[in-house]
């Protein structure tokens, strides 16, 4: 199956709904919160993963590149999404994994979907272009996809979210790892000439670097606010306060969130609510970027 020709149309036919969240704090503050349920797009290519990959895969297909080569950590949702997309649309896939060889549910899924995994030490991993050139520079079918799917094509896919919205919002929030989704949302807001205030919640320590990453992708980015105090120690770091919030949120909303991205996103929004950051009558939209396979991280005892 991995050798089959890619399908003619790279498409997942689904527009995710906007679901209003009901909570006593929202009533108290007279603020309405909606969730763009991109987690429902696909079980494994969900959230911003499909948004980011859509035009990347289209370009690879147009250039007749049949072998997708990408990068990520051992718990990377991007690796799982790329592996699944490769299986679905007829590409071979290879993933360079940062750090020592391990086994976990994420990497097991990658292998199930046919991805070849190459574990590399953290020093070698830093220069991804060099890694690609060393191993696949002579392979005319190999196509480089950066960690997290960061690319100009990815911002184009994320920008399409704005065109799907059923109403206008005063605030739009997303979690940030590479800044690609944030950059794309800004493009979409500017393209529709909206006045929505855009917010990013970096999930890594020292999240101000997101500003430079967004500028690399969009030289004249739409203005945005970064809320850098919600990383809980760094990428994929978890503290009891966050775990407690996630369990309480899931049990009261019926919406699953995870500790790497969406847990920190919603923690930030509710903390800002408590601090009267928003005005009465504001409409907030939170982008649920999927990543629910990351729930395994909590189960593993991290």
C-alpha positions in Angstrom: 0.0 0.0 0.0 2.8 2.4 0.8 3.9 2.3 -2.9 0.5 3.4 -4.3 0.1 6.6 -6.3 -1.1 9.6 -4.3 -4.8 10.3 -4.6 -5.8 12.9 -7.1 -7.4 15.2 -4.5 -5.8 15.8 -1.0 -9.0 16.5 0.9 -10.7 15.9 4.2 -14.3 17.1 3.8 -15.1 18.6 7.1 -15.7 22.1 8.5 -15.3 21.9 12.3 -18.2 23.5 14.3 -18.1 26.4 16.7 -19.4 25.2 20.1 -20.3 27.5 22.9 -18.9 26.6 26.3 -21.2 27.2 29.3 -19.5 27.9 32.7 -20.5 29.8 35.8 -17.4 32.0 35.5 -18.5 33.0 32.0 -21.9 33.9 33.3 -20.5 35.9 36.1 -18.1 37.9 33.9 -20.8 38.3 31.2 -18.5 36.9 28.5 -19.2 34.2 25.9 -16.6 31.6 25.0 -16.8 29.4 21.9 -14.5 26.6 20.8 -13.6 26.0 17.2 -13.6 22.2 17.3 -10.8 21.4 14.9 -10.1 18.3 17.1 -13.1 16.7 15.3 -11.6 17.0 11.8 -9.9 13.5 11.9 -8.8 11.1 14.7 -5.1 11.5 13.9 -4.7 14.3 11.4 -6.8 16.6 13.6 -6.7 20.2 14.6 -4.1 22.4 13.0 -2.2 19.3 11.8 -4.4 18.9 8.8 -4.4 22.7 8.2 -0.6 22.7 8.2 -0.2 19.7 6.0 -2.9 20.3 3.4 -0.9 22.6 1.1 2.5 21.0 2.0 1.2 17.7 0.7 -0.3 19.4 -2.4 3.1 20.9 -3.2 4.9 17.6 -2.7 2.4 15.9 -4.9 2.7 18.5 -7.6 6.5 18.1 -7.6 6.1 14.3 -7.7 7.8 13.8 -4.3 6.5 10.5 -2.9 8.6 10.4 0.3 7.8 12.8 3.2 10.6 13.4 5.6 9.9 15.3 8.8 11.0 15.8 12.4 9.7 15.8 16.0 10.1 14.8 19.6 9.1 11.4 20.9 5.6 12.7 21.8 5.1 14.7 18.6 1.5 14.9 17.3 2.9 16.2 14.1 4.8 12.9 13.5 1.6 10.9 14.0 -0.4 13.2 11.7 2.2 13.1 8.9 2.4 9.3 9.2 -1.3 8.9 9.0 -1.6 11.5 6.1 1.1 9.6 4.2 -0.8 6.3 4.6 -4.1 8.0 3.6 -2.8 9.8 0.6 -0.2 7.4 -0.7 3.2 8.9 0.5 6.0 7.0 2.1 7.1 8.7 5.4 10.2 9.0 7.5 10.4 10.7 10.9 13.6 11.9 12.6 13.0 11.7 16.3 14.9 13.9 18.7 16.7 12.0 21.5 17.4 8.4 22.5 15.4 5.6 21.2 12.2 5.1 23.2 8.8 3.5 22.7 5.5 5.1 23.5 1.9 5.3 22.1 2.7 8.2 19.7 5.6 6.4 18.1 3.7 3.1 18.0 1.0 4.9 15.9 3.7 6.3 13.6 5.0 2.8 12.9 1.4 1.4 12.5 0.9 4.0 9.8 4.1 2.9 8.0 6.5 5.6 9.1 10.2 4.8 9.3 11.6 6.3 12.5 15.2 7.5 12.8 16.4 8.5 16.3 19.1 11.1 16.4 20.9 12.8 19.3 19.9 16.4 20.2 23.1 18.0 18.7 22.6 16.4 15.3 18.9 17.2 15.4 19.4 20.9 15.6 20.4 21.2 12.0 17.4 19.6 10.3 18.3 20.7 6.8 21.7 19.0 7.2 20.2 15.8 8.5 17.9 15.7 5.5 20.8 16.4 3.1 22.9 13.7 4.6 20.3 11.0 4.4 18.1 12.0 1.5 19.9 14.6 -0.5 20.3 12.3 -3.4 16.7 11.0 -3.2 14.6 12.9 -5.9 11.4 11.8 -4.3 12.2 13.0 -0.7 10.4 16.1 0.5 11.5 18.1 3.5 8.8 19.0 6.1 10.0 21.1 9.0 9.3 20.2 12.7 5.6 20.9 13.5 4.9 21.5 9.8 6.1 25.1 9.9 6.0 26.6 6.4 4.4 29.3 4.3 2.1 26.6 2.9 1.0 25.8 6.5 0.1 29.4 7.2 -2.2 29.4 4.1 -4.0 26.3 5.5 -4.4 27.9 8.9 -5.7 31.1 7.4 -8.7 29.2 6.0 -10.1 28.8 9.5 -11.3 32.4 9.5 -13.4 31.9 6.4 -15.2 29.1 8.1 -16.4 31.1 11.1 -20.2 31.6 11.4 -19.9 34.9 13.4 -17.4 37.6 14.3 -15.4 37.4 17.6 -13.8 40.1 19.7 -10.9 37.7 20.7 -9.3 34.7 19.1 -7.0 32.5 21.1 -4.7 29.6 20.0 -1.8 27.7 21.7 1.6 28.2 20.1 4.5 25.9 19.5 6.1 27.2 16.3 3.9 30.2 15.7 2.7 28.9 12.4 -1.0 28.6 13.3 -0.9 32.1 14.9 0.7 33.5 11.7 -2.0 31.9 9.6 -4.8 33.1 11.7 -3.4 36.6 11.4 -3.4 36.3 7.6 -7.0 35.1 7.7 -8.2 38.0 9.9 -6.4 40.6 7.8 -7.7 39.0 4.6 -11.3 39.3 5.9 -10.6 42.9 7.2 -11.9 41.9 10.7 -11.1 43.7 13.9 -10.6 40.6 16.0 -7.9 40.8 18.6 -5.5 37.8 18.2 -3.9 36.0 21.1 -1.2 33.4 21.3 -0.4 31.2 24.3 3.1 29.8 24.0 3.5 26.3 25.4 7.3 26.6 25.7 9.4 28.6 28.2 10.6 31.9 26.8 7.7 32.1 24.4 8.6 35.6 23.1 10.6 33.9 20.4 7.2 33.3 18.7 7.3 36.9 17.5 10.4 36.3 15.4 9.0 33.0 14.1 5.8 34.7 13.0 7.8 37.4 11.2 9.7 34.7 9.3 6.4 33.3 8.0 4.6 36.7 7.4 6.9 39.7 7.0 4.1 42.1 8.0 2.1 40.1 10.5 -1.3 41.0 11.9 -0.9 42.4 15.5 -1.2 39.8 18.2 -0.8 39.5 22.0 1.4 36.8 23.6 0.6 35.4 27.0 3.9 33.8 28.0 3.1 32.9 31.7 1.3 29.6 31.0 4.0 27.2 29.9 4.1 25.4 33.3 7.9 24.9 33.1 8.3 24.3 29.3 7.2 22.1 26.4 5.2 19.0 27.5 5.9 19.9 31.2 3.0 19.3 33.5 2.3 20.5 37.1 -0.5 19.3 39.4 -2.3 22.6 39.0 -2.6 22.0 35.2 -3.6 18.4 35.6 -6.3 19.4 38.1 -7.6 22.0 35.7 -7.7 19.6 32.7 -9.7 17.0 34.7 -12.1 19.6 35.9 -12.5 21.2 32.5 -13.1 17.9 30.7 -15.7 16.7 33.3 -17.6 19.9 33.2 -17.6 20.6 29.4 -17.6 17.3 27.7 -14.6 18.5 25.6 -11.3 16.7 25.8 -8.2 18.7 26.2 -4.6 17.6 26.7 -1.6 18.9 28.7 0.8 19.9 25.9 -1.2 22.5 24.1 -4.9 22.8 24.7 -4.8 22.4 28.4 -2.5 25.4 28.7 -4.6 27.3 26.2 -7.8 27.0 28.2 -6.0 27.5 31.6 -4.8 30.8 30.2 -8.3 31.9 29.1 -9.9 31.0 32.4 -7.1 32.7 34.4 -7.5 35.9 32.3 -11.3 35.7 32.9 -10.6 35.6 36.7 -8.4 38.7 36.3 -11.1 40.6 34.4 -9.0 40.8 31.3 -12.1 40.8 29.1 -14.9 43.3 28.7 -18.6 42.6 29.4 -20.2 41.2 26.3 -17.0 40.0 24.7 -17.1 37.0 22.4 -14.1 34.8 22.6 -13.1 32.0 20.2 -10.6 29.4 21.3 -9.1 27.2 18.6 -9.0 23.5 19.7 -5.9 22.3 17.8 -6.5 18.6 18.5 -3.5 16.7 19.8 -5.6 14.4 21.9 -3.2 11.5 21.4 -1.2 13.6 23.9 -3.5 12.4 26.6 -1.3 9.4 26.7 1.4 11.6 28.2 -0.7 12.0 31.3 -1.4 8.3 31.5 2.3 7.6 31.3 2.9 9.4 34.6 4.6 12.5 33.4 
